[in-house]
Amino acid sequence: MRMYLVKSKSPKPTFLCRYLLHPELSFLLYAKKIMPSDSKTFYAYLAGAVDGDGYIVRDPSTSGAIMLSNMDRIWLEKIKGKLHSMGFHPTIHGGKRGKDFVLGLYRKREVLNLGRQLLRFMKYEPRKKKLARFLKEIEA
């Protein structure tokens, strides 16, 4: 096992801590720096992000949205750029007063297309079921 120094990204005073990380998991250190280039891998990557930091919103006045929340705006900008290159139109908002930034996809057709792709790769069952139910509702 290796020891890695990790800096806190919070706006509070920075501190260093040590983590023991198995070498097979070292790819996690670069998960936000390297964006997958092919679409299948990107959808799997994004499904993991939505599983962990995302949410699905059903709003009666709109078709709903798929959102990803994180304090790292640069990472969300990379995801936004990749989605844009694939024909989607996501937006980023928030980040005021220590709150997370939110990447959101709101256009019905795009929500359906992305939702179907993410559903293939999502692992967290409650969120996967919610997305499947959500997609059925907005398709009707």
N, C-alpha and C positions, 0 to 999 in steps of 0.2 A: 504494500500500500504506500501511496505517496501522501505527503502533506502539502496542502495548498493554502496560501494566504488569500483571504477574501475580504474586500473592503465593503463596508455598509454603503448602500445607495440612498439611505434615508437622509432628509435634510438635517437631522440631528447630528451631534458630533460623531465623527468617523472613528471607528474602532477596527481593530484587526482581530480575527479569530482563525482558528485552525480547524480544518476538516480532514478527516481520514476518508479518502475516496478510493474505492476499488478501481484499478486501471481500466476495467471493462466499462466503467461508467464515466470515464474522463471526457467523453464526447459531450456530456451535459455542461461542461464548463464553457463550451463554445456554441451552445444551442441558439443563443440570440444573435450571435455574430455571423453565422453562416446560414444563408437562406437557400433552401433546396431549389435547384434549377429546373427540374422536370415537374410537370403538373401533378402527376400521381403522388410523388414524394411530398410535394408542397401541400396537397390536400391532406395527406396523412399528418404532416407537421402541424398544419392549421387545426385539424381535428383534435390533436393533442392539446393545443393551446386553448381551444374552446372548451374542451373537457375540463381543463384546469382553471382558466381565468375568464371564460366566456359565459354568456347567457343569451337566452332566446326570449324575445318579448313579443307577446300577442296583444296588439292594441286594436280595439274595435274600429277606431277611426282610420286606421291604416292597415296594410297587410301584415305589419309586424317587422321585426328586425332580428338579425344575428349580430351580436356585439361581443367585443373582446376588450377587457379592461386590464390596464397595466400602468405602472408608473414610468416605464421606459418608453418615452415618445419615439426615440430613434428606432427602436425595434418595431413599434407599430407603423412607423413611416415605411420601413422596409416591407412589411406585410402589405401595406396599402399600395406601394409601388408594384409589387408582384401581382396583386389582385387587379390593379388597373391594367397591367400588361396582358391580363387574361380576359379583359373586357368588362370587368366589374367597376363600380363607381362608389367605393367606400369613402367615408368621411371620418375625420378625427376631431374630437372636441374634448373639453374638460381640462384637467390639470391645474385648476386654480386652488389656491390655499391648501396645498398638500394632497389634493385629491388625485385619483387616478385619471389618466387619459383614457378615452374610450374610442375604439375604432368600431364604426357601425356600418352595416349594409342595410338599406331600407327599401330599395326598389323591389317590387313583388317578384318579377321574373328572375332577378338576380338572387334574391333570397331563396327562391325555389331551387335554382340551379346549384348554388353553393351548398344549400342545405342537403340536397341529394348526394353531393360529393362527400360532404363531411360525414354523413350518416354511414357511409361505407367503412370509415376508419375509426369512428368514435368507440371508446372502450368503457366509459363511465355510464353504466346502464340507466340510472335515473335521467341523466341529461339526454342520452340517446333516445329514450322513450318519449321524452318531452319534445324533442326535435321531430320525431316521426309523427307524433300527434299534431304538432304545429303545422307540418307540411301538408298533412291531410286536410286540415281546416282551411288553409289558405288556397289549396288547389280547388276546393269546392266552390 
